[in-house]
Amino acid sequence: MSEVKLEFIGKQVKDMYGTYMGKVIGMVTDIDGSIESVSVDCGYAGLKQLVYEQLLVQGDYVIFIPKWRLDVQKLLRQKNLALQRIKALQEMVTANDLMREDVELVYIKYQKRLQDLEDKGKIVLEQLQERLKQIDTESQNIKSVLFDAKLQYRSNEITEETYQQISLSTNDLIEHINLEKGEINNVISRLNQQTFERIDLNSVPNSSISDQPKSNSNSQSPEGDIPVTGPQAVSAAAADNDYNNDHHKTIHKETDDEAETSWLNEVLQHD
């Protein structure tokens, strides 16, 4: 058995907000030996198959990352890159009016990509709103358990020690779901902030690029990443740094007109 497989077997699984889910008892592999899913014994909830890409081994635990978070992270990065490219095209026309015709073709391409991403964003927003409703229901159920325990304690049906144990457990659960709720609200805000005002390139004036006001690059993070609040913060931050380096190389602005024209031709060829 490979070292990767041994990393999972027997470990406890919890979600990125700290809630325990079960214990890994096995995994399902493809014909080439690659891992498709990990089998988790969730007690009364039965055996669950968790997708391998949503799992992260960290110390003695396996961390489960919800699919909505991975989807949103990818969407935010793709959308932000499209916005950066469209802005770069506008600046190129402003700097060199002779490139207007070539830029127009690429500009339309990225406008369509951005529209597709915005349509995906609407679907994601609906899914997040639905998850918020589920969280509210879970929160009410947990509070009901705590209230009933308090009632039993007041009526001398359970000891104070038992009540304190129930109180501690329920408070932990409420803290976990509040973390997820806060992150979802943050994601919704980020998605709503990523907007683009469609501009006709023919209306973009021709002038020296140095005359244009510089944008505040600190107003938004380069990739539109979601702040990591779960136990996988270190690993996620490292992955984001790798992406950040590649991303800045991708959107680097050429100052030489010939280099810009070559870049445009390359984009058109790959369209």
C-alpha positions in Angstrom: 0.0 0.0 0.0 1.3 3.4 -1.0 2.4 6.0 1.6 -0.4 8.3 0.4 -3.0 5.6 1.2 -1.5 4.9 4.6 -1.8 8.6 5.4 -5.6 8.3 5.4 -6.3 4.9 7.0 -7.5 5.0 10.6 -7.4 8.8 10.9 -10.3 10.9 12.3 -12.1 13.2 9.8 -13.4 16.6 10.7 -14.6 19.5 8.5 -12.5 22.7 8.1 -14.5 24.3 10.9 -13.7 21.7 13.4 -16.7 19.4 13.5 -15.9 15.7 13.7 -17.4 13.6 10.9 -16.1 10.1 11.4 -13.1 7.7 10.9 -11.4 6.6 7.7 -11.7 2.9 7.2 -10.8 2.5 3.6 -10.8 4.0 0.1 -12.0 3.4 -3.4 -9.4 3.4 -6.2 -9.5 3.6 -10.0 -8.0 0.9 -12.2 -4.7 2.8 -12.3 -4.5 2.8 -8.6 -5.3 6.5 -8.1 -7.7 7.4 -5.2 -11.2 8.3 -6.2 -12.8 8.6 -2.8 -12.1 7.9 0.9 -14.5 5.7 2.9 -15.5 7.3 6.3 -17.4 5.5 9.0 -19.9 8.2 10.3 -21.5 6.0 12.9 -25.3 6.2 12.8 -25.1 8.2 9.6 -23.5 5.2 7.9 -20.5 4.9 5.6 -19.8 7.9 3.4 -17.6 8.3 0.4 -15.8 11.6 0.4 -14.2 12.8 -2.8 -10.4 12.7 -2.6 -9.9 16.2 -4.0 -11.9 17.6 -1.0 -9.6 16.0 1.6 -6.4 17.3 3.2 -4.2 15.3 5.6 -3.1 17.5 8.5 -1.3 15.9 11.4 -3.5 13.3 13.0 -6.6 14.4 11.1 -8.1 14.4 7.7 -9.7 17.7 6.9 -12.8 17.8 4.7 -13.2 20.9 2.5 -16.8 21.6 1.3 -17.2 21.6 -2.5 -18.8 25.0 -2.5 -15.5 26.5 -1.2 -13.4 25.0 -3.9 -15.9 26.1 -6.6 -16.1 29.6 -5.3 -12.3 29.9 -5.0 -11.9 28.9 -8.6 -14.7 31.2 -9.8 -13.3 34.2 -8.0 -9.9 33.7 -9.5 -11.2 33.2 -13.0 -13.4 36.2 -12.8 -10.8 38.5 -11.4 -8.3 37.4 -14.1 -10.9 38.2 -16.8 -11.5 41.6 -15.3 -7.7 42.3 -15.2 -7.3 41.3 -18.8 -10.2 43.5 -20.0 -8.8 46.4 -18.1 -5.4 45.8 -19.7 -7.0 45.7 -23.2 -8.6 49.1 -22.5 -5.3 50.6 -21.4 -3.6 49.2 -24.5 -6.1 51.0 -26.8 -5.5 54.2 -24.9 -1.8 53.8 -25.3 -1.8 52.8 -28.9 -4.8 53.6 -31.1 -3.3 51.6 -34.0 -4.0 48.4 -32.0 -7.7 49.1 -31.6 -8.9 46.7 -34.3 -6.9 43.7 -33.0 -7.8 44.5 -29.4 -11.5 44.6 -30.2 -11.4 40.9 -31.2 -9.8 39.8 -27.9 -11.9 42.2 -26.0 -15.1 40.5 -27.2 -13.7 37.2 -26.3 -13.0 38.1 -22.7 -16.4 39.9 -22.4 -18.1 36.6 -23.3 -15.9 34.7 -20.8 -16.8 37.2 -18.1 -20.5 36.8 -18.9 -20.3 33.1 -18.6 -18.5 33.4 -15.3 -21.2 35.8 -14.1 -23.9 33.3 -15.0 -22.0 30.6 -13.0 -21.8 33.1 -10.2 -25.5 33.4 -10.0 -25.9 29.7 -9.6 -23.2 29.6 -6.9 -25.0 32.4 -5.1 -28.2 30.4 -5.1 -26.4 27.4 -3.7 -24.8 29.5 -0.9 -28.1 31.0 0.1 -29.5 27.5 0.3 -26.6 26.5 2.5 -27.2 29.5 4.8 -30.8 28.3 5.3 -29.5 24.8 6.2 -27.1 26.4 8.7 -29.9 28.4 10.3 -32.0 25.2 10.7 -29.0 23.4 12.2 -28.4 26.3 14.6 -32.0 26.2 15.8 -31.8 22.4 16.4 -28.6 22.8 18.4 -30.1 25.6 20.5 -33.2 23.4 21.2 -30.9 20.6 22.5 -29.2 23.1 24.8 -32.5 24.6 26.0 -33.9 21.2 26.8 -30.8 20.3 28.7 -31.2 23.4 30.8 -34.8 22.5 31.5 -33.8 19.0 32.6 -31.1 20.5 34.8 -33.5 22.9 36.4 -36.0 20.1 37.1 -33.3 18.0 38.7 -33.4 15.3 36.0 -29.7 15.6 35.1 -26.7 16.7 37.2 -24.9 19.9 36.7 -21.9 18.1 35.4 -24.0 16.5 32.7 -25.6 19.8 31.8 -22.1 21.5 31.6 -20.9 18.8 29.3 -24.0 19.2 27.0 -23.5 23.0 27.1 -19.9 22.7 26.1 -20.6 20.4 23.2 -23.5 22.4 21.8 -21.5 25.7 22.1 -18.7 24.1 20.1 -21.1 23.1 17.4 -22.6 26.6 17.2 -19.2 28.1 17.0 -18.3 25.8 14.1 -21.4 26.6 12.0 -21.0 30.3 12.8 -17.6 30.1 11.2 -19.0 28.6 8.1 -21.8 31.1 8.0 -19.4 34.0 8.4 -17.2 32.7 5.5 -20.2 32.2 3.2 -21.4 35.8 3.9 -17.9 37.0 3.1 -17.9 35.0 -0.2 -21.3 36.4 -1.2 -19.9 39.9 -0.6 -16.8 39.2 -2.7 -18.9 37.8 -5.6 -21.1 40.9 -5.6 -18.1 43.2 -5.5 -16.6 41.7 -8.7 -18.4 43.8 -11.3 -17.5 45.2 -14.7 -18.9 48.1 -16.6 -19.0 47.2 -20.2 -17.4 49.9 -22.4 -17.4 50.3 -26.1 -13.7 50.5 -27.2 -14.6 53.0 -29.8 -15.4 55.4 -27.0 -12.0 54.9 -25.3 -9.9 58.1 -26.0 -6.4 57.8 -27.4 -3.8 59.4 -25.1 -0.5 58.6 -23.4 -0.8 55.8 -20.9 1.2 57.9 -18.4 -1.7 60.4 -18.4 -4.1 57.8 -17.1 -4.8 57.6 -13.4 -3.2 54.5 -11.8 -5.6 52.1 -10.2 -5.2 51.2 -6.5 -3.9 47.7 -6.7 -4.5 47.2 -3.0 -8.2 47.7 -3.3 -8.7 44.0 -3.9 -6.6 41.0 -3.5 -5.1 39.8 -6.9 -6.9 36.5 -7.0 -10.0 37.4 -5.1 -9.2 34.5 -2.7 -11.3 33.6 0.3 -9.6 34.2 3.6 -8.9 30.7 5.1 -10.4 30.1 8.5 -10.1 26.4 8.8 -7.3 24.1 9.9 -5.8 23.9 6.4 -4.7 27.6 6.5 -1.0 26.9 6.0 -1.4 24.6 3.1 -4.0 26.8 1.4 -1.8 29.8 1.9 1.1 28.1 0.2 -1.0 27.1 -2.7 -2.3 30.6 -3.1 1.2 32.0 -3.1 2.2 29.7 -6.0 -0.9 30.9 -7.9 -0.1 34.5 -7.1 3.3 34.3 -8.7 2.0 32.7 -11.9 -0.9 35.2 -12.0 1.2 38.3 -11.9 3.4 36.9 -14.7 0.3 36.3 -16.8 -1.1 39.8 -16.5 2.3 41.6 -16.8 1.9 44.6 -19.2 4.3 44.9 -22.1 5.5 48.4 -22.9 6.8 47.8 -26.4 4.2 48.0 -29.2 5.7 45.0 -31.1 5.6 42.8 -28.0 1.9 43.8 -27.5 1.0 42.9 -31.1 2.7 39.5 -30.8 0.8 38.8 -27.6 -2.5 39.7 -29.3 -1.8 37.4 -32.2 -1.0 34.5 -29.8 -4.3 35.0 -28.0 -6.2 35.1 -31.3 -4.5 31.9 -32.5 -5.6 30.1 -29.3 -9.2 31.3 -29.4 
